[in-house]
Amino acid sequence: MNTFLRLVIIVLGIASLVFGIIFIFQAGSGTQWISDDIAPLAIKDVDAKYDAVSVNQQKMMATEEPNIQAGKAPSAMYNYLTVQRTGLGLARANIGLVGFIRMAGIINVVLGLGLVLIGVATPAKSKA
């Protein structure tokens, strides 16, 4: 393998390492940001809370929907549960996205290490 191709592989590996490290740190700060936004609720409890609110909101929707279709305003509790379900759903989506970004960072680091090792370990073409 010629020297230019080895250098390109090493540079791509280093770039992948850098982006992987950036992704991992961004995922960590994203987790903290989500945790701050849902402060009284722990991240591990979001799924259970969403499921409980969703069940209650679905029950209320069955009773409220005919009134809404008739042009009457929904109850305050129905609105509250709908907004809470929406907010918890967005929190769940953000938690999943942070997990994906963290995993992408780990994959980039492993890929970058592999590329750097391949670029360094591959013997150069002898000119003799």
N, C-alpha and C positions, 0 to 999 in steps of 0.2 A: 504494500500500500504506500503510495507516495506521501511525502511529508505534508503537502497541502491538504490532502484529504484527512490525514490524522489531526491536523490543527483544526479543521472545520468540525470534526467529531468532538474534539475536546472543548471547543468554544460552545457548541450546542449543548454539551453536557454541563458546562458551567452555567450557561443561561438557564437550563432546566433546573439545576440546583438552586439558583437564586430565586427563580419564580416559585419553586416548591417551598422554600423557606418563607417567602413573602406570603404565600397562601396560608401556610400553617399559622403564622402570626396574625394574619387578618381573621382567620377563623376563631382564634382565641379571643381577639377583641370583639368579634361579632357575638360570641357566646356571652361575654360580659355585658355587652350592650342589651342583648335580649333579656338577660337576667335582671338588669336594672329596670327595664321597661315593664316587666311583669313582677315587680319587686315583692309583693306579699306572697306570690305563688312561686314555688321552686320549678325549675325547668323540668325536672323529672315528673312533676305532677300535672303538667299541661295536658297530656293525653287523657288522663283520667277525668280531669275537670271538663275538658272539651266533650267527652262522651256523656258525662252527667248533664251538662247544659244542653247538649244536643237532644237528648231524650226528653228533657223538660220542654224545650222549645218545640219539638215535634208534637208533643201532646197538646200544647197550647195552640199550635197552628191548626190542629184539627178542629178546635172549638172556635178559633178566631177567624178563620178563613171565610166562612159564610158571611160574617158581619163585614169583613173587608170588601168582599165582592158586592155587598149591598150598598157600599159607599160609606159605611160607618168607620170611624177611626179605631184602630186597634188599641188594646189596653196598654197601659204603661209597662206592665210586667212582660207582655209579649214583645214590646219594643226593646226592653232591657235585655231579655234573653236572646233576641235576635242579634243585637249589637255585641253582647258578650260572646255569643257563638262565633260571630264574624271575627272579633278580635283574637279569640283563642285559636281560630283556624289560621289566621295570619301568623300568629306566634309559632304554631306547629310548622307552617311552611318555612318560616325563617330558621327554625331549629334544624329542619331537614336540609336546607340550603347550606347552613354553616357546616353541618356534617359532611356534605358533599364537597365543599371547598377544602375542608381539612383532609379528606381522602385524596382529592386531586393533588394537594400539596405533598402528601406522602408519596404518591405515585410519581410525581415530578422529581422528588429527591432521589428515589430509587432509580428512576430512569436516568437522571443526571449522573449519579454515581456510576452506573453501568456504562454510559457513554464515555465518561472520563477514563474509566479503567480500560475500556476497549481502545480508546485513542492512545493511551499511554503504553499499554501492553502489546499492541500490535507492532511487530517488528518492521522497521523501515526497509524499504527496498534497497538492496545493496547496489552500489554503482560500479562494482568491479566486474 
